[in-house]
Amino acid sequence: MKTSKINLILMLTSGIIVGIIGIYTGYPLDKFAYTLVVVLVLFYVLGSVLDFFFMRIVDSVKEKEEEADETSEEELGVSEEDFEEEPKEGDLLEDDFDIGEEDFLNTGEGEVVSKEDD
């Protein structure tokens, strides 16, 4: 999850709001410019602090998920190597099931029936 743009979005949104309020109330230009700069800097800093805390939360959640995955693998006695081994003799493979579309009929009523059932 990307949170690095939170500070920019927050700053620009607050700038737009201050701009609309300043124009609507008829602030003098010098007060308006000073207020706008202060608000932009303030909300940029606030957004940066929020971004920092969000990233810490996301990192801690990822670490907990990784720890949970590792402990579940240890408890079950399963590792990634177990899934990469070659099939043993007697294991059923996809090729053992040769059922093609030609072995079934579509009745047109949502039912699919085997040709052997006819």
BELVEN-V569298 format. One record per residue. N is the residue number from 1. RES is the residue in one small letter. OMEGA is omega in radians with two decimals (* if undefined). NEAR is the number of other ideal C-beta (glycine too) atoms within 12 Angstrom. Layout:
<<N;RES;OMEGA;NEAR> <N;RES;OMEGA;NEAR>>
//
This chain:
<<1;m;3.14;13> <2;k;3.12;11> <3;t;-3.03;22> <4;s;-3.12;16> <5;k;-3.14;18> <6;i;-3.10;24> <7;n;3.12;27> <8;l;3.14;21> <9;i;3.13;21> <10;l;-3.14;27> <11;m;-3.11;28> <12;l;3.10;20> <13;t;3.12;21> <14;s;3.09;27> <15;g;3.10;27> <16;i;-3.14;18> <17;i;3.12;19> <18;v;3.12;28> <19;g;3.13;21> <20;i;3.14;15> <21;i;3.14;17> <22;g;3.12;23> <23;i;-3.10;15> <24;y;-3.10;11> <25;t;3.09;13> <26;g;3.08;10> <27;y;3.00;18> <28;p;-3.00;12> <29;l;-3.11;12> <30;d;3.08;11> <31;k;-3.13;15> <32;f;-3.13;22> <33;a;3.12;17> <34;y;3.14;16> <35;t;-3.13;23> <36;l;3.14;27> <37;v;3.14;20> <38;v;-3.13;18> <39;v;-3.14;26> <40;l;3.14;26> <41;v;-3.13;20> <42;l;-3.11;20> <43;f;3.03;27> <44;y;3.11;25> <45;v;3.11;18> <46;l;3.10;22> <47;g;3.11;27> <48;s;3.09;23> <49;v;3.10;18> <50;l;3.12;23> <51;d;3.12;25> <52;f;-3.13;18> <53;f;3.10;17> <54;f;3.13;22> <55;m;3.08;20> <56;r;3.13;15> <57;i;-3.13;16> <58;v;3.12;18> <59;d;3.14;16> <60;s;3.09;14> <61;v;3.11;15> <62;k;3.12;15> <63;e;3.13;14> <64;k;3.10;14> <65;e;3.12;14> <66;e;3.11;14> <67;e;3.13;14> <68;a;3.10;14> <69;d;-3.14;17> <70;e;-3.13;16> <71;t;3.13;13> <72;s;3.08;14> <73;e;-3.14;17> <74;e;-3.13;12> <75;e;-3.12;11> <76;l;-3.11;11> <77;g;-3.10;9> <78;v;3.06;16> <79;s;-3.13;15> <80;e;3.13;10> <81;e;-3.13;10> <82;d;-3.10;11> <83;f;-3.08;10> <84;e;-3.06;9> <85;e;-3.14;11> <86;e;3.10;10> <87;p;-3.14;13> <88;k;3.11;8> <89;e;-3.12;7> <90;g;3.08;7> <91;d;3.09;11> <92;l;3.14;10> <93;l;3.13;12> <94;e;-3.11;9> <95;d;3.14;9> <96;d;-3.11;10> <97;f;-3.13;9> <98;d;3.08;10> <99;i;-3.13;14> <100;g;3.14;9> <101;e;-3.11;11> <102;e;3.12;10> <103;d;-3.10;16> <104;f;3.09;16> <105;l;3.06;16> <106;n;-3.09;14> <107;t;-3.13;12> <108;g;-3.14;8> <109;e;3.13;8> <110;g;3.13;7> <111;e;3.04;11> <112;v;-3.06;15> <113;v;3.10;15> <114;s;3.12;16> <115;k;-3.12;14> <116;e;-3.13;9> <117;d;-3.10;11> <118;d;*;9>>
//
